[in-house]
Amino acid sequence: MVSQKTTVNNASGLHARPASELAKVCTQCNSDITIVVGEKRINPKSILILMSAAIRSGTEIVVECNGATEKEDLEAVINAIDGGLGE
C-alpha cells in the first residue's frame, strides 16, 4: 500500500463536477483506492459518496492505493487533485 497527503484546492471543494472527474480517474485505476478525511474513509470511485463527504476547499486528505498498479494509480489520482479536477 502507498499513500500521500494532498490538499483539495478547488474553490468550491468537491462539488458535482470535480467529484465526477475524480470518480472517473479513480474508476480507471486497477488499485483499491481510499480517501481519508479526518476519521472518514471514502471510496472515491463513487461520485455520490464523494459528494456526501462534503470535502471543502483547503481540506487536507490522504489518498491510499493498494494493488498491482498502486504507485501509478496514486500518481494519477494526486495529479488529478493537484491539477484542479478540470476547474
C-alpha positions in Angstrom: 0.0 0.0 0.0 1.2 3.5 -0.8 -0.3 6.8 0.4 0.2 10.5 0.0 -1.3 13.7 1.6 -2.6 16.4 -0.6 -4.9 19.4 -0.3 -8.2 20.0 -2.2 -7.6 23.3 -4.0 -10.9 23.7 -5.8 -12.6 26.9 -4.7 -15.9 25.1 -4.1 -14.4 21.8 -2.8 -15.5 18.5 -4.3 -18.9 19.5 -5.6 -20.6 17.7 -8.5 -18.2 18.5 -11.4 -14.8 17.9 -9.6 -16.3 14.9 -7.8 -17.3 13.4 -11.1 -13.8 14.0 -12.5 -12.2 12.4 -9.5 -14.5 9.4 -9.7 -13.7 9.0 -13.4 -9.9 9.0 -12.7 -10.3 6.5 -9.8 -12.6 4.2 -11.8 -9.9 3.8 -14.4 -7.4 2.7 -11.8 -6.9 -1.0 -11.0 -6.0 -0.5 -7.4 -8.3 -0.3 -4.4 -8.3 3.5 -3.6 -9.4 5.1 -0.4 -9.5 8.8 0.5 -9.1 9.5 4.2 -10.6 12.8 5.5 -10.3 13.0 9.3 -11.9 9.9 10.6 -13.8 9.1 7.4 -12.6 6.5 4.8 -14.2 7.2 1.4 -14.4 5.1 -1.7 -13.6 7.7 -4.4 -15.0 5.5 -7.2 -18.5 6.6 -6.3 -19.5 10.2 -7.1 -22.3 10.1 -4.6 -20.0 9.1 -1.7 -17.5 11.8 -2.7 -20.2 14.4 -2.7 -21.7 13.3 0.6 -18.3 13.6 2.3 -18.6 17.4 1.8 -14.9 17.9 1.2 -14.3 21.7 1.2 -11.5 23.7 -0.4 -8.4 23.7 1.7 -9.1 20.3 3.2 -6.1 18.0 3.7 -6.8 14.5 2.6 -4.8 11.3 2.3 -5.0 9.1 -0.8 -4.3 5.4 -0.2 -3.8 2.9 -3.1 -3.4 -0.8 -2.7 -2.9 -3.2 -5.7 -0.7 -4.2 -8.5 -0.5 -0.7 -10.0 -0.7 1.2 -6.8 2.2 3.6 -7.5 0.9 4.6 -10.9 -2.7 4.9 -9.6 -1.6 7.1 -6.7 0.3 9.4 -9.1 -2.7 9.7 -11.4 -5.1 10.5 -8.5 -2.8 13.0 -6.9 -2.1 14.7 -10.2 -5.8 15.0 -10.9 -6.5 16.5 -7.5 -3.5 18.9 -7.6 -4.5 19.8 -11.2 -7.9 21.1 -10.0 -10.0 18.3 -11.4 -11.0 20.2 -14.6 -11.7 23.5 -13.0 
